[in-house]
Amino acid sequence: MCLHTPRCPSAESPDRDAARVVAAHPEQGWSILCNSVLHFDDTGELLPNGEIVHPCRHPAPSS
């Protein structure tokens, strides 16, 4: 449960990535956010309900 003021966005919120990091493991490429979202460095996420949010892949810039 978030104790921050203002409260962190919930895991279901579109801005869930704005929650504070409570445990970071950059050497392994992931962090746990205050809203219990497991956030990966490649922008993928695992939500507390088990839902997978696939990484955002943008097309490579053309030469």
Buried (B, 14 or more C-beta within 10 A) or exposed (E): EBEEEEEBBBBEEEEBBEBEEEEEEEEEEBBBBBBBBBBBEEEBBBBEEEEEBEEEEEEEEEE
